[in-house]
Amino acid sequence: MTFILRVERDGTFFDLDPGTLNTGFMEKGAYRFAVVEGYSFYIDDIRLDDSSHQGGRAWCWSPGYFAGEVVAELLNELGETVATYRLDVSADDKKLGGESYADMVNTILNFDPSLLFGTEEAQLGIGTLGALINPHLQYARLRRYGDRMLGALVQVSQKPLTSLRTERTAVSAHQVKRLDVSGVRKALMSPAGLALLHQGNPHKPPLNIVRFDVSTAYEEQDNPANQALGLVLSEVIRRCRQVCKSLKEVVATESFSETRSPLSPRLARRIAFIDRLLQKLERIQRTPPFRDLTQRRLSAAGLNAISAQPIYARAYRFGWYALRTGVLGQEKSESLWLSPSWEIYERWCFVIVVNQLKCHYPDLKWKRRSSSMKAGRILWRGVGDGITLDVWFQVRCPAIDRKPYHGFSSLSRLRLPDIVVTMRSPKSQRFIVLDAKYRSSRFGVLDGMASAHLYHDSLSWEGRKPDASLLLIPRGGAVPTLESAEYQFAHGVGALVVRDRLGSEAVGNELKRILTAEIQI
């Protein structure tokens, strides 16, 4: 049965089809889904409460500050998923619009996929390459492939591969069906066996007291194929335990934000899914052939045997999919939770600044100095000809009574500016602070200028005040004065519009001008 839900926004109705990608959603919009009696509705693992609306019942939902694909599920009375819906949430047209937002995500993805990791409801298609991993990616893959692997393992346990083995055992003479040469020789070495086999002996011993060494064949399940699959099974079980622990740690350390979707409301359902999967996998591990394995290991013989058996190959493939790392590649069926749209914009601005400075300073040797996502740990450095050009993402600026962090400090409390550019050269030093604000209205831009003034007056680098403290905004025109070069030169603060290729080049030109200026602005 196909469940097509009715959705309403601002009096406009449209259908929600489980078979397609459903468009028409926008960040911060308000939507009402017609209630199906006796069923529950989840969006990104959060159950929606129903309420009265125009004489009926509706599930109400409002996307946060994010854009991308969101997964919704319709569950029956037994808690079984009867329909899955894909909701395409677009970025706010007043700020960027869907096409520009998609370009931003692709730019970040090509530059550094780890900058996209988040906990928002929206998801992005991902693939297989690279060595990046985080608990959200681990959960996403367990959720997608865990049940498929489990189904294949059940089939394996019902009809496991066996190997024919032989061993020599001592049996009574009346149980012998066939004797080989080795068994005859050993029998002739014992008096009872010699008396029984000697044709001229009139006194034959009883058959039940004569023992013969015979070869016995039997089926053995402790073989390379089962050992390889047992290793994958044990690793998936270990991964389930790690994900539960990691998600709990993420929730314990997250702080409240009005512009970021919290993970804690989704945690119960996600952990419940992992627990159910873990219990079923452990139950399979206690059944043949996996309980009888003497070791778990990968071998050429095991992989060859697995490739020749479709059910084994299916179980191994989905187990590997659940365990692998990386977020790039050609696989289009996977997805990963994104950061909120305002954070995507911040990180896209960081990528733009790095790329523009690389273009303006091509002779420098550029390298990322760290892979950590912690604040103050993302640094791109260009070195050459006595010049050191650093681009920091959320560098730590400790309070004045604390030890400076790489020369950075704050006259007030700890500050974490979005982007900081510093340059050392034989002629001078330069220090620029950039604060990305996902805002476009007059009020939003003027309110965001508070941080530009704050950074300009409170931050220092090796005792030097910022040469400029500028906002980066997605759309201009709200306050033209702040965007003028004359205002920025006079006051050391202002706003730069970064939205498309031309805006990116303008930012690069402005940074180059400040870095090569003879006097501080």
C-alpha positions in Angstrom: 0.0 0.0 0.0 1.3 3.4 -1.0 0.8 6.2 1.6 0.6 9.6 0.0 0.5 12.3 2.7 -1.1 15.7 2.3 1.1 18.7 3.2 0.0 22.3 3.7 2.0 25.5 3.9 0.4 28.9 4.0 -2.8 27.6 2.6 -1.1 25.8 -0.3 -1.5 22.0 -0.4 0.8 19.4 -2.1 1.3 15.7 -1.9 4.1 13.7 -0.3 5.0 10.7 -2.3 7.3 7.9 -0.8 8.6 7.0 -4.3 10.3 10.4 -5.2 12.3 13.3 -3.8 9.6 15.7 -2.6 10.4 19.4 -3.2 8.7 22.5 -1.9 10.2 22.8 1.5 12.4 25.7 2.7 14.4 26.3 5.8 12.5 28.0 8.7 9.1 27.2 6.9 6.1 25.9 8.7 4.4 22.7 7.4 1.4 20.5 8.4 1.1 16.9 7.4 -2.4 15.3 7.4 -2.5 12.7 10.2 -3.0 9.1 9.2 -5.1 7.6 12.1 -3.3 4.9 14.1 0.1 5.8 12.7 3.0 7.8 13.9 5.3 10.1 11.9 9.0 10.7 12.4 11.3 13.2 10.8 15.0 12.4 11.3 14.3 10.2 14.3 12.1 12.7 16.0 8.4 11.9 16.5 6.0 14.7 15.6 3.1 15.4 17.8 -0.3 15.9 16.2 -2.5 18.9 16.9 -5.9 20.2 15.8 -5.9 22.2 12.6 -9.0 23.5 10.7 -11.2 20.7 12.0 -8.7 17.9 11.5 -5.5 16.6 12.9 -2.0 17.5 11.6 1.6 16.7 12.3 3.4 20.1 12.4 7.1 20.6 11.4 9.4 23.5 10.8 12.9 23.0 9.3 15.7 24.7 11.2 18.6 26.6 9.7 19.6 23.9 7.2 19.1 22.8 3.7 19.4 19.4 2.1 17.6 16.1 2.1 15.6 15.0 5.1 14.3 11.5 5.8 10.7 11.1 7.2 9.1 7.8 8.2 5.5 6.6 8.7 5.2 3.9 11.3 2.2 1.6 12.1 0.8 0.6 15.5 3.5 -2.1 15.8 6.3 0.4 15.3 7.1 -0.9 11.8 8.1 1.5 9.0 5.4 1.3 6.3 6.6 4.3 4.2 9.8 6.4 3.9 9.8 9.9 2.4 12.6 12.1 1.1 12.1 15.8 1.8 14.2 18.3 -0.2 14.7 21.4 2.0 15.9 24.5 0.1 18.0 27.4 1.4 16.3 30.7 2.0 16.0 32.6 -1.3 16.4 35.9 0.6 20.0 34.8 1.5 21.4 32.3 -1.1 18.8 30.2 -2.8 19.0 26.4 -3.6 21.4 26.6 -6.5 24.0 28.8 -4.7 23.7 26.6 -1.6 24.3 23.5 -3.6 27.4 25.1 -5.1 28.7 26.0 -1.6 28.2 22.4 -0.4 30.0 21.0 -3.4 32.9 23.5 -2.9 33.4 22.4 0.7 33.1 18.8 -0.2 35.8 19.1 -2.8 38.0 21.1 -0.5 37.6 19.3 2.8 34.6 16.9 3.4 35.1 16.9 7.2 33.9 20.5 7.3 30.4 19.3 6.4 30.0 16.9 9.4 27.0 17.9 11.6 23.9 16.7 13.3 21.2 18.6 11.4 18.1 16.8 10.0 19.3 17.6 6.4 21.5 15.0 4.7 24.0 15.0 1.8 24.8 12.2 -0.6 28.2 10.7 0.2 30.4 7.9 -1.1 33.3 5.7 -0.1 36.7 7.1 -0.6 39.0 8.8 2.0 39.9 8.1 5.6 37.4 10.3 7.4 35.1 9.0 10.1 32.9 10.3 12.8 30.0 8.9 14.9 27.3 10.4 12.7 28.8 8.8 9.6 29.2 5.5 11.5 25.5 5.6 12.6 24.3 6.5 9.1 26.1 3.5 7.7 24.9 1.1 10.4 21.4 2.3 9.9 21.5 1.8 6.2 23.4 -1.5 6.0 22.9 -3.2 9.4 19.6 -4.9 8.7 20.7 -6.0 5.3 23.8 -7.6 6.7 21.7 -9.2 9.4 19.3 -10.7 6.9 22.1 -12.3 4.9 23.8 -13.7 8.1 20.5 -15.4 9.1 20.6 -17.2 5.7 24.2 -18.1 6.2 23.5 -19.6 9.6 20.7 -21.7 8.1 22.9 -23.2 5.5 26.6 -22.6 6.3 29.5 -23.6 4.1 31.2 -26.7 5.3 34.6 -28.4 4.5 35.1 -32.1 4.3 37.7 -33.2 6.9 39.1 -36.6 7.8 40.5 -38.0 11.0 41.7 -41.4 12.2 39.8 -43.0 15.1 39.8 -46.4 16.9 36.6 -48.4 16.4 35.5 -51.9 17.3 35.9 -54.6 14.6 32.2 -55.0 14.1 31.9 -51.3 13.2 34.6 -51.4 10.5 33.2 -51.1 7.0 36.5 -50.5 5.2 40.1 -50.8 6.1 43.0 -49.0 4.4 46.6 -50.2 4.3 47.5 -48.0 7.4 44.7 -49.5 9.4 45.7 -53.1 8.5 49.3 -52.5 9.4 48.4 -51.1 12.8 46.0 -54.0 13.5 48.7 -56.6 12.7 50.9 -55.0 15.3 48.5 -56.0 18.1 48.0 -59.6 19.3 44.2 -59.3 19.1 44.3 -57.9 15.7 46.8 -60.4 14.4 44.7 -63.3 15.8 41.6 -62.0 14.2 43.2 -61.4 10.8 45.3 -64.6 10.6 43.5 -67.1 8.4 45.0 -70.2 10.1 44.1 -69.2 13.7 41.1 -71.4 14.8 40.5 -69.3 17.9 39.2 -65.9 16.8 38.9 -63.2 19.5 35.5 -61.5 20.1 34.9 -58.6 17.6 34.0 -56.1 20.3 37.5 -56.3 21.9 39.5 -55.8 18.7 40.1 -52.1 17.8 41.0 -50.9 14.3 42.4 -47.5 13.3 40.2 -46.3 10.5 39.8 -43.0 8.6 36.5 -41.1 9.2 35.2 -38.2 7.1 33.0 -35.4 8.5 31.8 -31.9 7.6 33.7 -29.0 9.3 32.3 -25.4 9.7 35.5 -23.9 11.0 36.7 -23.0 7.5 38.3 -19.8 5.9 35.0 -18.5 4.6 33.2 -18.6 7.9 36.3 -17.3 9.7 36.3 -14.2 7.4 32.6 -13.6 7.8 33.0 -14.1 11.6 35.7 -11.4 11.7 33.4 -8.9 9.9 30.5 -9.8 12.2 32.7 -9.2 15.3 33.9 -5.8 13.9 30.3 -4.7 13.2 29.3 -5.6 16.8 32.3 -3.6 18.1 31.3 -0.7 15.9 27.7 -0.7 17.3 29.1 -0.4 20.8 31.4 2.4 19.8 28.6 4.4 18.1 26.4 4.2 21.2 29.2 5.5 23.4 30.2 8.2 21.0 26.7 9.5 20.4 26.2 9.8 24.2 29.4 11.7 24.5 28.3 14.1 21.8 25.1 14.8 23.5 26.9 15.3 26.9 29.1 18.0 25.4 26.7 19.8 23.1 25.5 23.2 24.2 22.1 24.8 23.5 21.8 27.0 20.4 18.8 28.6 18.8 20.2 28.1 15.3 21.4 24.5 15.7 19.2 21.4 15.9 20.1 19.4 19.1 21.0 15.8 18.9 19.6 14.8 22.3 15.9 14.5 21.1 17.0 12.0 18.4 19.4 10.0 20.6 16.8 7.7 22.2 15.5 6.3 18.9 19.0 6.0 17.4 20.4 4.2 20.4 17.3 2.0 20.4 18.0 1.0 16.8 21.7 0.3 17.5 20.8 -1.8 20.6 18.3 -3.9 18.6 20.8 -4.4 15.9 23.5 -5.3 18.4 21.3 -7.9 20.2 20.4 -9.6 16.9 24.0 -9.7 15.8 25.2 -11.1 19.1 22.5 -13.8 18.8 23.7 -14.7 15.4 27.3 -14.8 16.7 26.2 -17.5 19.3 24.8 -19.8 16.6 26.6 -22.1 14.1 28.9 -21.6 12.3 30.2 -18.5 14.2 30.1 -20.1 17.7 32.4 -22.9 16.6 35.2 -20.9 15.0 38.6 -21.3 16.5 39.8 -18.0 15.0 38.4 -15.0 13.0 40.6 -13.9 10.2 40.7 -12.8 6.6 42.5 -15.0 4.1 42.7 -15.4 0.3 41.0 -18.8 0.6 38.2 -17.3 2.6 37.6 -14.4 0.3 37.6 -16.7 -2.7 35.0 -19.0 -1.1 32.9 -16.0 -0.2 33.0 -14.6 -3.7 31.6 -17.9 -5.1 28.6 -17.9 -2.7 26.0 -15.2 -3.3 24.6 -15.2 0.3 28.1 -15.1 1.8 29.1 -12.3 -0.6 26.0 -10.3 0.3 26.6 -10.6 4.0 30.3 -9.7 3.6 29.5 -6.7 1.3 27.0 -5.1 3.6 29.3 -5.7 6.6 32.1 -3.9 4.8 29.8 -1.1 3.8 28.8 -0.6 7.4 32.5 -0.5 8.5 34.2 1.5 5.8 35.4 5.1 6.2 35.3 8.1 3.9 32.8 10.4 2.4 33.7 10.7 -1.2 33.3 8.5 -4.2 30.7 7.3 -6.8 28.2 5.7 -4.4 25.0 7.8 -4.6 22.8 5.8 -2.2 24.3 7.0 1.1 23.8 10.2 3.0 25.3 12.1 5.9 23.9 14.6 8.3 25.0 18.2 7.5 25.9 21.2 9.6 23.3 24.0 9.8 23.1 26.3 6.8 24.7 29.3 8.7 27.6 27.0 9.6 27.9 25.7 6.0 28.2 29.4 5.0 30.9 30.0 7.6 32.9 27.1 6.4 32.4 27.9 2.7 33.7 31.4 3.4 36.8 29.8 5.0 37.3 27.7 1.9 36.9 30.8 -0.3 39.5 32.8 1.7 42.0 29.9 1.5 41.5 29.4 -2.2 41.7 33.1 -3.0 44.9 33.6 -1.0 46.3 30.5 -2.8 45.5 32.2 -6.1 47.1 35.6 -5.0 50.1 33.9 -3.5 50.9 31.0 -5.9 54.6 30.9 -5.1 53.9 29.9 -1.4 53.9 26.3 -0.5 50.5 25.6 1.1 49.7 22.9 3.6 47.0 22.1 6.1 48.7 21.9 9.4 46.2 19.9 11.3 43.2 17.5 10.8 41.4 18.2 14.0 37.9 19.8 14.0 38.3 21.5 17.4 38.2 25.2 17.6 41.6 26.8 17.0 43.0 23.7 15.3 42.2 24.3 11.6 45.1 26.1 9.9 46.2 26.5 6.3 49.7 27.9 6.0 51.6 29.2 3.0 55.4 29.6 3.3 58.0 30.9 0.9 60.5 33.8 0.3 60.5 34.9 4.0 56.7 35.1 4.0 54.4 33.0 6.3 50.7 33.4 5.5 48.3 31.7 7.9 44.5 31.2 7.5 42.8 30.1 10.7 39.3 28.7 11.2 37.9 29.6 14.6 41.3 30.2 16.2 41.3 30.4 20.0 41.9 33.8 21.5 42.2 33.3 25.2 41.3 35.9 27.8 43.9 38.5 28.7 44.8 36.6 32.0 45.6 33.4 30.1 48.6 32.4 28.0 48.2 33.5 24.4 47.5 30.8 21.8 50.0 31.1 19.0 50.2 34.9 19.8 46.4 35.4 19.9 44.7 36.9 22.9 41.5 38.8 23.9 41.0 41.8 26.2 37.8 40.2 27.4 36.7 36.5 27.6 37.7 33.7 25.2 36.8 34.6 21.6 36.6 32.3 18.6 36.5 34.4 15.4 35.4 32.5 12.3 38.4 33.3 10.1 41.7 35.0 10.9 44.4 35.8 8.4 47.9 36.7 9.6 51.1 37.4 7.5 54.7 37.7 8.5 57.0 39.1 5.9 60.4 40.9 5.9 58.6 44.2 5.5 55.7 44.0 7.9 53.1 42.0 9.7 49.3 41.9 9.0 46.3 40.7 11.0 42.8 40.4 9.6 39.6 39.2 11.3 36.7 37.9 9.2 33.3 37.0 10.7 30.9 35.1 8.4 27.2 36.1 9.1 24.4 34.2 7.3 22.2 37.3 7.3 20.8 39.6 4.7 18.3 41.9 6.3 19.2 45.4 7.5 18.6 44.5 11.1 20.6 41.3 10.8 23.6 43.0 9.2 23.6 45.9 11.7 23.2 43.4 14.6 26.1 41.3 13.2 28.4 44.4 13.1 28.5 44.1 16.9 30.9 41.2 16.5 33.1 43.1 13.9 33.5 46.0 16.4 34.1 43.6 19.3 36.8 41.7 17.4 38.4 44.9 16.2 38.7 46.4 19.7 39.4 43.3 21.8 41.6 40.9 19.8 45.3 41.0 19.3 48.0 39.0 17.7 51.5 39.2 19.1 50.5 42.6 20.6 49.1 43.9 17.3 45.5 45.0 16.8 43.6 43.8 13.7 44.3 45.8 10.5 40.7 45.1 9.6 37.6 43.4 11.1 35.1 42.6 8.4 31.7 40.8 8.1 31.2 38.3 5.3 27.5 38.3 4.3 25.6 36.4 1.5 23.7 39.3 0.1 24.4 43.0 -0.1 22.3 46.1 -0.4 20.8 46.2 3.1 23.4 48.7 4.4 25.4 50.0 1.4 27.6 52.2 3.6 29.2 49.2 5.3 30.1 47.7 1.9 32.1 50.8 0.7 35.9 50.7 0.6 36.1 54.3 1.9 34.1 53.4 5.0 36.2 50.3 5.7 39.4 52.2 5.2 38.3 55.0 7.6 37.0 52.8 10.4 38.7 49.4 10.0 35.3 47.6 10.0 32.7 46.9 7.4 31.0 44.2 5.3 32.0 42.2 2.2 29.4 40.3 0.1 30.5 36.7 -0.6 27.9 34.9 -2.6 29.2 33.8 -6.0 32.4 33.8 -8.1 32.6 37.6 -8.5 32.0 38.1 -4.8 34.8 35.6 -4.0 37.2 37.3 -6.3 36.3 40.7 -4.7 37.1 39.3 -1.2 40.4 38.0 -2.5 41.3 41.3 -4.0 40.4 43.1 -0.7 42.5 40.7 1.3 45.5 41.2 -1.0 45.1 45.0 -0.7 45.1 44.9 3.1 48.0 42.5 3.3 50.1 44.6 1.0 49.1 48.0 2.4 51.8 50.2 3.7 49.7 51.6 6.7 47.2 50.1 9.0 43.6 50.9 8.2 
